[in-house]
Amino acid sequence: MDRKKIIASVIMIVAIALLLVLTLGGKEKQPATGFAAHRVVAHAMGGIHNFTYTNTLDAFIANYEQGTRVFEADLLLTSDDRLVARHEWTANMSKLLGQQNVLPAAKQGTVLNYEDVMNSPVLEIYSPLDIEKIMNLMVIYPDAYIVTDTKELEPERIKKQFQLIVEAAEKRDPALLKRIVPQIYSRDMLDVVNRVYAFPEVIFTLYQTQDSDEVVIDFASQTGVDITMPTVRATKSFVRKLKNAGARVYVHTVNDEKEISELSRMGVDGFYTDFVSEDDLSRIKGIR
């Protein structure tokens, strides 16, 4: 082969390589859509007037008006097996919610019935929610998502909770189920939930599990679940490996904007927070 043919061959190879780089590696990353498009998860429906854990209608509306579209709801079974939005059945929670005067002392640290919950304003002015009212909100606000925090670990009680969630959604519009994101507390819980309904998005929250990082990464890779964890567990290496496995990574609960910026640079995708709205997030420096 003469010198001119060699040069021509080299030029052709370089041109082909450049074309491959431009066509395969030059595509811009497409923006996320749906649930994945949002970075903020309003913890317990979000804070309101410096109060947290209210799980109220008022908190939902206040945070929605600040641009937030994803809301975590604490959901518990009452003594008569209704599903209501409340963080826990303790005397301390009754005190935190300002219900000492509306609930008899004997009921302030016990599992309440449905009527007691719904007839007890939070902090005297805020309206409690049950699963029916939450579904009504999802109809009224068609771009809102609900992340469930159901807390139960026993399979039968988990099943009961999600049956009530599915029934409430299907009474209105089965499409609402596409905007409900269950949190699971163990790998086994995924099967329990899926037997009731196969939700398109699921978040595995790590605060109750003893699973190693490697086990969690493998589970995320195999099932497609997203992950949320306490900030103390979020290391750069763990976050990177989870993202490489295809998971979106969330942390909880973060209210400091500097910390949010640092976690974002680490690769964290979303933040459970009381007081930082989706609108706030758009102006925080350093957010990836």
Residue frames as qw, qx, qy, qz and C-alpha x, y, z in Angstrom:
[[0.000, 0.890, 0.456, 0.000, 0.00, 0.00, 0.00],
 [0.435, 0.431, -0.043, 0.789, 1.50, 3.37, -1.02],
 [0.211, -0.124, -0.448, 0.860, 1.80, 6.35, 1.29],
 [0.316, -0.120, -0.156, -0.928, -1.28, 8.16, -0.07],
 [0.649, -0.281, -0.616, -0.347, -3.52, 5.14, 0.55],
 [0.506, -0.224, -0.660, 0.508, -2.21, 4.82, 4.10],
 [0.012, -0.045, -0.226, 0.973, -2.96, 8.49, 4.81],
 [0.482, -0.176, -0.375, -0.772, -6.43, 8.16, 3.29],
 [0.639, -0.276, -0.717, -0.027, -7.15, 5.09, 5.43],
 [0.344, -0.185, -0.548, 0.740, -6.03, 6.89, 8.60],
 [0.190, -0.039, -0.004, -0.981, -8.21, 9.90, 7.78],
 [0.590, -0.235, -0.555, -0.538, -11.21, 7.62, 7.19],
 [0.575, -0.271, -0.718, 0.283, -10.68, 5.83, 10.51],
 [0.162, -0.131, -0.370, 0.905, -10.41, 9.13, 12.38],
 [0.348, -0.114, -0.238, -0.900, -13.56, 10.43, 10.67],
 [0.632, -0.287, -0.668, -0.269, -15.54, 7.31, 11.59],
 [0.473, -0.244, -0.639, 0.556, -14.33, 7.51, 15.19],
 [0.021, 0.044, 0.163, -0.985, -15.33, 11.18, 15.40],
 [0.490, -0.201, -0.444, -0.723, -18.75, 10.40, 13.96],
 [0.616, -0.306, -0.724, 0.056, -19.31, 7.69, 16.57],
 [0.297, -0.185, -0.489, 0.799, -18.35, 10.07, 19.38],
 [0.202, -0.024, -0.053, -0.978, -20.75, 12.71, 18.11],
 [0.594, -0.196, -0.511, -0.590, -23.67, 10.33, 17.60],
 [0.704, -0.290, -0.643, 0.086, -23.24, 8.11, 20.66],
 [0.517, -0.307, -0.457, 0.656, -21.63, 10.32, 23.24],
 [0.110, 0.111, 0.033, 0.987, -22.86, 13.74, 22.27],
 [0.340, -0.581, -0.604, -0.428, -26.51, 13.34, 23.15],
 [0.170, -0.414, 0.373, -0.813, -27.75, 15.63, 25.90],
 [0.072, -0.188, -0.917, 0.344, -29.27, 13.96, 28.94],
 [0.278, -0.516, -0.542, -0.602, -33.04, 14.18, 28.70],
 [0.249, -0.343, 0.418, -0.803, -34.76, 15.98, 31.59],
 [0.006, -0.167, -0.954, 0.251, -36.62, 13.77, 34.06],
 [0.418, -0.285, -0.345, -0.790, -40.39, 13.67, 33.89],
 [0.712, -0.428, -0.502, -0.239, -43.21, 12.74, 36.26],
 [0.731, -0.671, -0.098, 0.071, -42.27, 11.82, 39.80],
 [0.790, -0.107, 0.047, 0.602, -38.55, 11.86, 39.00],
 [0.298, 0.665, 0.135, 0.671, -38.72, 15.49, 37.87],
 [0.390, -0.841, -0.017, -0.375, -39.15, 16.68, 41.46],
 [0.478, 0.377, -0.606, 0.512, -36.34, 17.04, 43.99],
 [0.210, -0.284, 0.519, -0.778, -38.27, 17.92, 47.17],
 [0.486, -0.368, -0.782, -0.133, -40.41, 15.56, 49.25],
 [0.308, -0.562, 0.169, -0.748, -42.48, 17.47, 51.81],
 [0.291, 0.034, -0.888, 0.355, -41.99, 15.57, 55.07],
 [0.028, -0.460, -0.782, 0.419, -45.33, 14.82, 56.81],
 [0.250, 0.815, 0.496, 0.163, -47.03, 17.05, 54.22],
 [0.381, 0.508, -0.052, 0.771, -44.41, 19.73, 54.89],
 [0.287, -0.322, -0.499, 0.751, -43.93, 22.24, 57.66],
 [0.043, -0.739, -0.426, -0.521, -46.37, 25.06, 58.25],
 [0.272, -0.860, 0.061, -0.427, -45.76, 28.20, 60.34],
 [0.056, 0.605, -0.717, 0.342, -42.64, 26.55, 61.83],
 [0.747, -0.189, 0.515, -0.376, -44.61, 23.47, 62.90],
 [0.279, 0.348, -0.847, -0.290, -43.68, 19.98, 61.71],
 [0.022, -0.061, -0.993, 0.098, -45.36, 16.55, 61.61],
 [0.441, 0.190, 0.312, -0.820, -48.84, 18.02, 61.19],
 [0.151, 0.145, 0.930, 0.301, -49.87, 15.86, 58.19],
 [0.252, 0.589, 0.527, -0.559, -52.68, 18.33, 57.59],
 [0.457, 0.719, 0.477, 0.214, -54.68, 19.71, 54.69],
 [0.025, -0.991, 0.020, 0.129, -53.34, 23.16, 55.47],
 [0.469, -0.579, 0.535, 0.398, -49.71, 22.01, 55.30],
 [0.606, 0.279, 0.649, 0.366, -50.32, 20.36, 51.93],
 [0.312, 0.876, 0.337, 0.150, -51.83, 23.50, 50.43],
 [0.219, -0.930, 0.188, 0.229, -49.19, 25.82, 51.89],
 [0.500, -0.423, 0.624, 0.426, -46.35, 23.74, 50.45],
 [0.561, 0.479, 0.609, 0.290, -48.07, 23.14, 47.13],
 [0.184, 0.966, 0.180, -0.003, -48.35, 26.90, 46.70],
 [0.257, -0.821, 0.427, 0.277, -44.56, 27.12, 47.11],
 [0.480, 0.597, -0.564, -0.309, -43.97, 24.81, 44.16],
 [0.236, -0.272, 0.924, -0.127, -43.65, 21.48, 45.98],
 [0.700, 0.127, -0.370, -0.598, -45.38, 18.59, 44.25],
 [0.673, 0.007, -0.737, 0.061, -44.30, 15.49, 46.20],
 [0.459, -0.555, 0.284, -0.632, -45.74, 14.97, 49.69],
 [0.358, 0.050, -0.906, 0.220, -44.87, 12.29, 52.22],
 [0.617, -0.438, -0.039, -0.652, -47.87, 11.28, 54.33],
 [0.052, -0.187, 0.905, -0.379, -47.61, 9.33, 57.58],
 [0.674, -0.134, -0.367, -0.628, -50.47, 6.83, 57.42],
 [0.068, -0.161, 0.892, -0.417, -51.66, 4.82, 60.43],
 [0.431, -0.369, -0.758, -0.321, -54.56, 2.48, 61.09],
 [0.400, -0.437, 0.265, -0.761, -57.01, 3.70, 63.71],
 [0.323, -0.119, 0.858, -0.381, -58.48, 1.39, 66.34],
 [0.681, 0.406, 0.477, -0.381, -61.45, 0.85, 63.98],
 [0.626, 0.057, 0.629, 0.458, -59.21, 0.12, 60.97],
 [0.388, 0.902, 0.185, 0.031, -59.48, 3.40, 59.10],
 [0.712, 0.091, 0.053, 0.695, -56.39, 4.96, 57.54],
 [0.086, -0.984, -0.151, 0.035, -55.48, 8.44, 58.79],
 [0.536, 0.601, -0.233, 0.546, -52.54, 10.79, 58.42],
 [0.525, -0.814, 0.178, -0.175, -50.68, 10.81, 61.72],
 [0.334, 0.653, -0.660, 0.164, -47.06, 10.18, 62.62],
 [0.373, 0.057, -0.878, 0.295, -47.51, 8.10, 65.76],
 [0.592, -0.613, -0.398, -0.339, -49.86, 7.21, 68.61],
 [0.563, -0.113, -0.509, 0.641, -47.96, 8.68, 71.56],
 [0.248, -0.845, -0.375, 0.289, -48.70, 11.24, 74.25],
 [0.363, -0.454, 0.216, 0.785, -45.73, 13.23, 73.01],
 [0.161, 0.239, 0.629, 0.722, -47.24, 13.42, 69.51],
 [0.144, -0.774, -0.608, -0.103, -50.58, 14.56, 70.94],
 [0.347, -0.753, -0.115, 0.548, -48.66, 17.30, 72.76],
 [0.337, -0.188, 0.444, 0.809, -46.68, 18.23, 69.64],
 [0.022, 0.414, 0.677, 0.608, -49.94, 18.53, 67.72],
 [0.148, -0.136, 0.229, -0.953, -51.47, 20.71, 70.44],
 [0.566, -0.274, -0.594, -0.502, -54.28, 18.29, 71.20],
 [0.202, -0.024, -0.798, 0.567, -54.11, 18.16, 75.01],
 [0.303, 0.163, 0.372, -0.862, -57.33, 20.13, 75.29],
 [0.654, 0.192, -0.283, -0.675, -59.30, 18.36, 72.57],
 [0.711, 0.049, -0.698, -0.070, -58.39, 14.79, 73.53],
 [0.754, -0.621, 0.032, -0.209, -59.12, 13.28, 76.95],
 [0.191, -0.734, 0.649, -0.058, -55.92, 12.54, 78.88],
 [0.746, -0.122, 0.650, -0.077, -56.57, 8.79, 78.69],
 [0.788, 0.538, 0.297, 0.038, -56.57, 8.92, 74.89],
 [0.155, 0.934, -0.279, -0.161, -53.48, 11.04, 74.33],
 [0.112, -0.589, 0.789, 0.135, -51.07, 8.10, 74.27],
 [0.595, 0.112, 0.791, -0.086, -53.23, 5.38, 72.73],
 [0.114, 0.139, 0.743, 0.645, -54.39, 4.33, 69.27],
 [0.334, 0.285, 0.254, -0.862, -57.36, 6.57, 68.51],
 [0.491, 0.472, 0.732, 0.036, -60.53, 5.73, 66.66],
 [0.351, 0.408, 0.457, 0.708, -61.36, 7.44, 63.39],
 [0.146, -0.872, -0.384, -0.265, -63.83, 9.93, 64.86],
 [0.547, -0.739, -0.042, 0.391, -61.36, 11.05, 67.54],
 [0.543, -0.110, 0.338, 0.761, -58.69, 11.77, 64.93],
 [0.203, 0.476, 0.503, 0.692, -60.86, 13.61, 62.45],
 [0.273, -0.859, -0.362, -0.238, -62.64, 15.66, 65.14],
 [0.603, -0.659, -0.023, 0.449, -59.39, 16.82, 66.76],
 [0.406, 0.900, -0.082, 0.139, -57.92, 19.86, 65.01],
 [0.789, -0.002, -0.137, 0.598, -54.14, 19.99, 64.90],
 [0.330, -0.070, -0.158, 0.928, -52.75, 22.95, 66.84],
 [0.168, 0.528, 0.529, -0.643, -56.38, 24.08, 67.20],
 [0.367, 0.651, -0.038, -0.663, -56.69, 25.33, 63.60],
 [0.212, 0.423, -0.747, -0.467, -55.34, 22.78, 61.10],
 [0.850, 0.094, 0.028, -0.518, -57.49, 20.08, 59.49],
 [0.526, -0.292, 0.796, 0.067, -56.53, 16.40, 59.88],
 [0.543, 0.391, -0.521, -0.530, -56.46, 14.14, 56.84],
 [0.769, -0.061, 0.628, -0.105, -57.50, 10.58, 56.16],
 [0.400, -0.070, 0.741, 0.535, -56.84, 8.54, 53.02],
 [0.313, 0.696, 0.636, 0.117, -60.15, 9.64, 51.49],
 [0.012, 0.961, 0.062, -0.270, -59.32, 13.32, 51.85],
 [0.361, -0.532, 0.553, 0.530, -55.80, 12.71, 50.53],
 [0.422, 0.266, 0.762, 0.413, -57.25, 11.08, 47.41],
 [0.192, 0.889, 0.411, -0.061, -59.56, 14.07, 46.99],
 [0.179, -0.835, 0.250, 0.456, -56.49, 16.32, 47.05],
 [0.421, -0.203, 0.717, 0.517, -54.88, 14.20, 44.35],
 [0.358, 0.621, 0.661, 0.220, -57.95, 14.70, 42.17],
 [0.025, 0.969, 0.178, -0.171, -57.96, 18.45, 42.74],
 [0.090, -0.836, 0.469, 0.271, -54.18, 18.75, 42.26],
 [0.952, 0.289, 0.068, -0.077, -53.42, 16.44, 39.30],
 [0.571, 0.626, -0.440, 0.297, -49.65, 17.03, 39.39],
 [0.401, -0.640, 0.521, -0.398, -49.23, 16.10, 43.07],
 [0.692, 0.137, -0.708, 0.036, -47.62, 12.84, 44.24],
 [0.674, -0.609, 0.216, -0.358, -48.00, 11.07, 47.58],
 [0.451, 0.346, -0.788, 0.236, -45.16, 9.10, 49.18],
 [0.771, -0.505, -0.243, -0.302, -46.55, 6.77, 51.84],
 [0.140, 0.409, -0.758, 0.489, -44.97, 6.29, 55.26],
 [0.748, -0.320, -0.367, -0.450, -47.12, 3.48, 56.62],
 [0.223, -0.625, 0.601, -0.444, -44.67, 2.32, 59.33],
 [0.896, -0.175, 0.269, -0.307, -46.17, -1.15, 59.81],
 [0.027, 0.532, -0.834, -0.144, -43.89, -4.21, 59.59],
 [0.505, 0.078, 0.838, -0.192, -46.39, -7.07, 59.96],
 [0.066, 0.042, 0.759, 0.646, -47.48, -8.36, 56.52],
 [0.018, -0.597, -0.799, -0.071, -51.20, -8.51, 57.34],
 [0.088, -0.800, -0.287, 0.519, -51.30, -4.93, 58.56],
 [0.135, -0.378, 0.464, 0.790, -49.26, -3.76, 55.57],
 [0.067, 0.280, 0.847, 0.446, -51.73, -5.55, 53.31],
 [0.041, -0.744, -0.636, 0.204, -54.68, -3.88, 55.07],
 [0.122, -0.683, 0.009, 0.720, -53.14, -0.41, 54.72],
 [0.048, -0.267, 0.597, 0.755, -52.46, -0.75, 51.01],
 [0.060, 0.460, 0.859, 0.216, -55.85, -2.29, 50.33],
 [0.032, -0.806, -0.437, 0.398, -57.39, 0.85, 51.84],
 [0.113, -0.562, 0.301, 0.762, -55.10, 3.06, 49.74],
 [0.081, 0.023, 0.803, 0.590, -55.96, 1.22, 46.52],
 [0.032, 0.613, 0.789, -0.009, -59.70, 1.19, 47.29],
 [0.042, -0.781, -0.230, 0.580, -59.73, 4.93, 47.99],
 [0.070, -0.427, 0.492, 0.756, -57.89, 5.66, 44.73],
 [0.072, 0.157, 0.879, 0.444, -59.96, 3.33, 42.55],
 [0.095, 0.681, 0.665, -0.291, -63.24, 4.84, 43.82],
 [0.090, 0.813, 0.006, -0.575, -62.17, 8.11, 42.23],
 [0.623, 0.712, -0.279, -0.163, -59.82, 7.26, 39.37],
 [0.958, -0.141, 0.104, 0.227, -57.48, 4.25, 39.08],
 [0.580, 0.631, -0.110, 0.504, -54.95, 6.55, 37.42],
 [0.341, -0.865, 0.223, -0.294, -54.31, 8.10, 40.84],
 [0.918, -0.329, 0.173, 0.137, -52.34, 4.97, 41.73],
 [0.737, 0.450, -0.007, 0.505, -49.64, 6.05, 39.28],
 [0.090, 0.736, -0.209, 0.637, -48.98, 9.05, 41.55],
 [0.732, -0.622, 0.171, -0.218, -48.72, 7.08, 44.78],
 [0.520, 0.530, -0.623, 0.245, -45.20, 6.01, 45.78],
 [0.848, -0.506, -0.142, -0.066, -44.99, 3.45, 48.59],
 [0.022, 0.698, -0.665, 0.266, -42.08, 3.46, 50.98],
 [0.926, -0.145, -0.347, -0.044, -40.95, -0.01, 52.01],
 [0.401, -0.796, 0.401, -0.211, -38.94, -0.79, 55.14],
 [0.589, -0.328, 0.729, 0.122, -37.51, -4.17, 54.14],
 [0.143, 0.262, -0.766, -0.570, -36.84, -6.13, 50.98],
 [0.056, 0.270, 0.961, -0.026, -39.62, -8.56, 51.86],
 [0.231, 0.563, 0.440, -0.661, -42.16, -5.75, 52.07],
 [0.216, 0.357, -0.475, -0.775, -41.93, -5.16, 48.32],
 [0.185, -0.111, -0.933, -0.288, -43.63, -8.50, 47.64],
 [0.013, 0.488, 0.750, -0.446, -46.35, -7.77, 50.21],
 [0.204, 0.571, 0.059, -0.793, -47.16, -4.45, 48.56],
 [0.200, 0.272, -0.680, -0.651, -46.96, -5.84, 45.01],
 [0.028, -0.257, -0.965, -0.042, -49.52, -8.51, 45.87],
 [0.148, 0.666, 0.515, -0.519, -51.98, -5.69, 46.58],
 [0.475, 0.868, 0.128, -0.065, -50.93, -3.44, 43.69],
 [0.744, 0.015, 0.177, 0.644, -47.77, -3.11, 41.59],
 [0.002, 0.946, 0.078, -0.314, -47.04, 0.60, 41.96],
 [0.704, 0.649, -0.044, 0.286, -44.79, 2.02, 39.21],
 [0.236, 0.652, -0.448, 0.565, -42.49, 3.76, 41.71],
 [0.802, -0.537, -0.258, 0.041, -41.31, 2.43, 45.07],
 [0.119, 0.763, -0.462, 0.436, -38.81, 3.85, 47.57],
 [0.819, -0.228, -0.464, 0.248, -36.84, 1.59, 49.91],
 [0.192, -0.859, 0.232, -0.414, -36.17, 3.57, 53.10],
 [0.678, 0.249, -0.619, 0.306, -33.15, 2.33, 54.99],
 [0.197, -0.592, 0.429, -0.653, -33.70, 3.66, 58.51],
 [0.808, -0.308, 0.299, -0.403, -35.15, 0.37, 59.80],
 [0.956, 0.245, -0.163, 0.003, -32.98, -2.11, 57.91],
 [0.588, -0.635, 0.446, 0.228, -29.70, -3.74, 58.87],
 [0.847, 0.451, 0.202, 0.197, -28.91, -4.55, 55.23],
 [0.535, -0.389, 0.269, 0.699, -25.36, -3.79, 54.13],
 [0.224, 0.654, -0.221, -0.688, -24.65, -1.28, 51.37],
 [0.031, 0.241, -0.863, -0.444, -23.86, -4.15, 49.00],
 [0.165, 0.372, 0.909, -0.088, -27.19, -5.88, 49.69],
 [0.241, 0.723, 0.324, -0.560, -29.11, -2.62, 49.15],
 [0.136, 0.561, -0.492, -0.652, -27.26, -1.91, 45.89],
 [0.033, -0.019, 0.956, 0.292, -28.00, -5.40, 44.59],
 [0.196, 0.539, 0.768, -0.287, -31.68, -5.11, 45.57],
 [0.227, 0.719, 0.037, -0.656, -32.00, -1.74, 43.81],
 [0.083, 0.405, -0.714, -0.565, -30.37, -3.16, 40.69],
 [0.056, 0.137, 0.980, 0.134, -32.66, -6.19, 40.61],
 [0.079, 0.610, 0.757, -0.222, -35.97, -4.49, 41.43],
 [0.192, 0.537, 0.331, 0.752, -35.68, -0.90, 40.18],
 [0.371, -0.826, -0.406, 0.125, -36.62, 0.65, 43.53],
 [0.183, 0.759, -0.212, 0.588, -35.33, 4.06, 44.53],
 [0.651, -0.228, -0.539, 0.483, -33.57, 4.58, 47.86],
 [0.159, -0.833, 0.083, -0.524, -33.92, 7.03, 50.73],
 [0.748, -0.160, -0.474, 0.437, -31.70, 7.08, 53.80],
 [0.390, -0.875, -0.107, 0.267, -30.67, 9.22, 56.78],
 [0.320, 0.908, -0.257, 0.079, -28.03, 11.78, 55.86],
 [0.435, -0.675, 0.596, -0.008, -25.47, 10.02, 58.07],
 [0.797, 0.023, 0.592, 0.122, -25.57, 6.97, 55.81],
 [0.619, 0.774, 0.133, 0.019, -25.15, 8.91, 52.57],
 [0.497, -0.532, 0.421, 0.541, -21.51, 8.56, 51.51],
 [0.332, 0.641, -0.382, -0.577, -20.20, 9.55, 48.11],
 [0.030, 0.247, -0.941, -0.230, -19.27, 5.95, 47.32],
 [0.278, 0.320, 0.869, -0.255, -22.66, 4.51, 48.36],
 [0.405, 0.674, 0.200, -0.584, -24.59, 7.18, 46.47],
 [0.243, 0.562, -0.597, -0.519, -22.50, 6.65, 43.32],
 [0.047, -0.077, 0.990, 0.113, -22.97, 2.87, 43.40],
 [0.350, 0.477, 0.700, -0.400, -26.73, 3.21, 43.91],
 [0.400, 0.699, -0.060, -0.589, -26.99, 5.57, 40.96],
 [0.145, 0.424, -0.809, -0.382, -24.90, 3.21, 38.84],
 [0.168, 0.156, 0.969, -0.094, -27.43, 0.51, 39.79],
 [0.081, -0.418, -0.640, -0.640, -30.19, 2.71, 38.37],
 [0.303, -0.670, -0.632, 0.247, -31.67, 4.06, 41.60],
 [0.015, -0.762, 0.002, -0.647, -32.62, 7.61, 42.39],
 [0.547, -0.154, -0.595, 0.568, -31.19, 8.53, 45.79],
 [0.287, -0.786, -0.156, -0.525, -32.99, 10.57, 48.46],
 [0.381, 0.036, -0.655, 0.652, -32.01, 11.61, 51.98],
 [0.423, -0.732, -0.353, -0.400, -34.06, 12.62, 55.01],
 [0.115, 0.891, 0.431, 0.084, -34.78, 14.93, 56.73],
 [0.519, -0.034, 0.046, 0.853, -32.83, 18.04, 55.66],
 [0.031, 0.917, 0.392, -0.062, -33.77, 21.66, 56.29],
 [0.327, -0.725, 0.223, 0.563, -30.38, 23.35, 55.97],
 [0.637, 0.755, -0.004, -0.156, -29.77, 24.74, 52.48],
 [0.057, 0.751, -0.654, -0.069, -25.98, 24.44, 52.75],
 [0.509, -0.190, 0.836, -0.077, -26.30, 20.76, 53.64],
 [0.737, 0.515, 0.391, -0.195, -28.67, 20.23, 50.72],
 [0.421, 0.836, -0.318, -0.153, -26.13, 21.82, 48.39],
 [0.169, -0.574, 0.801, 0.000, -23.34, 19.58, 49.71],
 [0.634, 0.076, 0.755, -0.146, -25.48, 16.45, 49.36],
 [0.674, 0.687, 0.136, -0.236, -26.46, 17.44, 45.85],
 [0.249, 0.777, -0.566, -0.118, -22.80, 17.73, 44.85],
 [0.405, -0.311, 0.855, -0.089, -22.34, 14.23, 46.27],
 [0.182, 0.021, -0.846, -0.501, -24.94, 13.04, 43.77],
 [0.168, 0.372, 0.804, -0.432, -28.10, 12.89, 45.90],
 [0.037, 0.364, 0.652, 0.664, -31.20, 13.37, 43.74],
 [0.367, -0.632, -0.367, -0.575, -33.87, 14.42, 46.22],
 [0.150, 0.178, -0.597, 0.768, -34.48, 15.67, 49.73],
 [0.408, -0.651, -0.637, -0.059, -37.15, 15.00, 52.33],
 [0.231, 0.134, -0.253, 0.930, -37.58, 18.33, 54.07],
 [0.070, -0.643, -0.660, 0.383, -39.94, 20.27, 56.30],
 [0.001, 0.844, 0.194, -0.499, -39.26, 23.80, 55.16],
 [0.115, -0.419, 0.538, 0.722, -37.37, 23.87, 51.85],
 [0.683, 0.517, 0.339, -0.388, -39.78, 24.09, 48.93],
 [0.735, 0.327, 0.440, 0.400, -39.26, 23.12, 45.30],
 [0.251, 0.929, 0.084, 0.258, -39.15, 26.85, 44.51],
 [0.427, -0.840, 0.325, 0.079, -36.45, 27.35, 47.17],
 [0.814, -0.151, 0.463, 0.316, -34.38, 24.55, 45.69],
 [0.630, 0.650, 0.270, 0.328, -34.22, 26.25, 42.31],
 [0.109, 0.940, -0.144, 0.291, -32.28, 29.19, 43.79],
 [0.724, -0.619, 0.276, 0.129, -29.87, 27.30, 46.08],
 [0.302, 0.775, -0.542, -0.123, -26.30, 27.58, 44.82],
 [0.109, -0.444, 0.889, -0.027, -24.49, 24.35, 44.05],
 [0.753, 0.172, 0.532, -0.347, -27.55, 22.25, 43.28],
 [0.195, -0.218, 0.812, 0.505, -26.70, 19.82, 40.50]]
